[in-house]
Every structure is written in C-alpha cells, then in structure tokens.
Amino acid sequence: MRLKSSIWVAAYLRRCQTEGIFGAVRRRGAEEAGAVFVKLALLDGNAMLYTPAPQTVYDDSRPVERIFAPVSREPVAELAVEERLAKEIRFDPDAWIVEIEDRAGRHFLDLART
C-alpha cells in the first residue's frame, strides 16, 4: 500500500530541511493519492521540474514506490516550469506542488521513495 500523498510530502520536506534546503507546499492536492510535482528552484532564474514517472517505469515487485522523472535534462527558465505546472493543475486539480530551493540542485528524489 502506497503512503498517502500528504504523508509522503511531509516526509520529503523534512528530509530536505535536515539537509538545510528550504522547501514548502505551494499547492495542496488530494490527501490520499494526489499526484506530486516537485519544482527545484536553482535561485538563478532557472528550475527543474520533477513529475511522477509513467506507470511503465514502475517495477511490478515494488508498486508502492514513488518514482519521479525530470521533465528536461537541463534546467530551464522558471517561467517555463510555471507554465507547465499551470497546465498540470488544469488537467489534474488534485495535484500537489512542492517547491524546494537549492543552488547546488539537490533534490533527494532518488532517496524519497515509498
């Protein structure tokens, strides 16, 4: 059974904060199973956006993990990320938006699975 989105977000933000990275919930989605989008602001006008990975990426033996995929390989202008987030919200009003800020680009999404 997968963790509720609200619990996963709280744990993810705590993980970031223990490393000295500021993070906040910008938009609360559905408590139980809202999709989570993570914006990583690099504090130079650029950002990365991490979205839930497609279902085909999930391993059948571990279906409870949350796996994220970057929208692009390189940072893009924050405005482009904001436009994408606006589209996602129009498509799925139950989605969460979490924003973190780190000049070094740390996000810990490879560690924050479950």
C-alpha positions as CSV (number, residue, x, y, z in Angstrom):
1,M,0.0,0.0,0.0
2,R,1.4,3.4,-1.0
3,L,1.7,6.2,1.5
4,K,-0.9,9.0,1.3
5,S,0.3,11.9,-0.7
6,S,0.1,14.2,2.4
7,I,2.3,11.9,4.5
8,W,4.9,11.5,1.6
9,V,5.1,15.3,1.1
10,A,5.6,15.9,4.8
11,A,8.4,13.3,5.0
12,Y,10.0,14.6,1.8
13,L,10.1,18.2,3.1
14,R,11.5,17.0,6.4
15,R,14.3,15.2,4.5
16,C,15.1,18.4,2.6
17,Q,15.1,20.5,5.7
18,T,17.5,18.2,7.5
19,E,20.0,19.0,4.7
20,G,19.4,22.7,5.1
21,I,17.2,23.0,1.9
22,F,14.2,25.3,2.1
23,G,11.0,23.6,0.9
24,A,7.3,24.4,1.0
25,V,4.0,23.1,-0.2
26,R,2.8,25.6,-2.8
27,R,-0.4,23.7,-3.5
28,R,-2.2,21.1,-1.5
29,G,-3.8,18.3,-3.6
30,A,-5.8,15.3,-2.7
31,E,-4.8,13.9,0.7
32,E,-5.0,10.3,-0.3
33,A,-3.5,10.0,-3.8
34,G,-2.9,13.3,-5.5
35,A,0.0,13.4,-7.9
36,V,3.0,15.2,-6.5
37,F,5.1,17.6,-8.7
38,V,8.4,18.9,-7.3
39,K,9.9,22.2,-8.6
40,L,13.5,22.7,-7.8
41,A,14.4,26.4,-8.0
42,L,18.1,26.9,-8.5
43,L,17.9,30.5,-7.4
44,D,19.4,31.9,-10.6
45,G,16.2,32.2,-12.6
46,N,16.2,28.6,-13.7
47,A,14.5,25.5,-12.3
48,M,13.9,21.8,-12.8
49,L,10.6,20.1,-12.7
50,Y,10.1,16.5,-11.5
51,T,6.9,14.7,-12.3
52,P,5.5,11.3,-11.4
53,A,7.2,8.8,-13.6
54,P,5.0,6.9,-16.1
55,Q,3.4,3.7,-14.9
56,T,5.7,1.7,-17.3
57,V,8.7,2.7,-15.2
58,Y,7.4,1.0,-12.0
59,D,8.8,-2.4,-11.0
60,D,6.0,-4.9,-10.5
61,S,7.7,-6.2,-7.4
62,R,7.6,-2.8,-5.7
63,P,4.4,-1.0,-6.9
64,V,4.3,1.2,-3.8
65,E,7.3,3.4,-4.6
66,R,7.0,6.9,-5.8
67,I,9.4,7.4,-8.7
68,F,10.0,10.8,-10.3
69,A,11.3,11.8,-13.7
70,P,12.7,15.2,-14.7
71,V,10.8,17.0,-17.4
72,S,14.1,18.1,-19.0
73,R,17.8,17.0,-18.7
74,E,18.9,20.6,-18.1
75,P,17.5,23.4,-16.0
76,V,15.0,25.7,-17.8
77,A,13.7,29.2,-17.2
78,E,11.4,29.2,-14.1
79,L,8.6,30.7,-16.3
80,A,8.6,27.6,-18.4
81,V,8.3,25.4,-15.3
82,E,5.4,27.6,-14.0
83,E,3.6,27.3,-17.3
84,R,3.9,23.5,-17.2
85,L,2.6,23.4,-13.6
86,A,-0.4,25.5,-14.6
87,K,-1.2,23.0,-17.4
88,E,-0.8,20.1,-14.9
89,I,-3.3,21.8,-12.5
90,R,-5.8,22.3,-15.2
91,F,-5.5,18.7,-16.1
92,D,-5.5,17.3,-12.6
93,P,-6.9,19.7,-9.9
94,D,-6.0,17.1,-7.2
95,A,-2.2,17.5,-7.8
96,W,0.3,18.7,-5.2
97,I,3.1,21.2,-6.0
98,V,6.1,21.2,-3.7
99,E,8.9,23.7,-4.3
100,I,12.4,23.4,-3.0
101,E,15.3,25.9,-3.4
102,D,18.9,24.8,-3.7
103,R,21.7,26.4,-5.7
104,A,23.5,23.0,-5.9
105,G,20.5,21.3,-7.4
106,R,20.0,18.7,-4.7
107,H,16.5,17.2,-4.6
108,F,16.8,13.8,-2.9
109,L,14.0,12.3,-5.0
110,D,16.1,9.3,-5.7
111,L,16.1,8.7,-1.9
112,A,12.5,9.6,-1.2
113,R,10.7,6.5,-2.4
114,T,7.8,4.7,-0.7
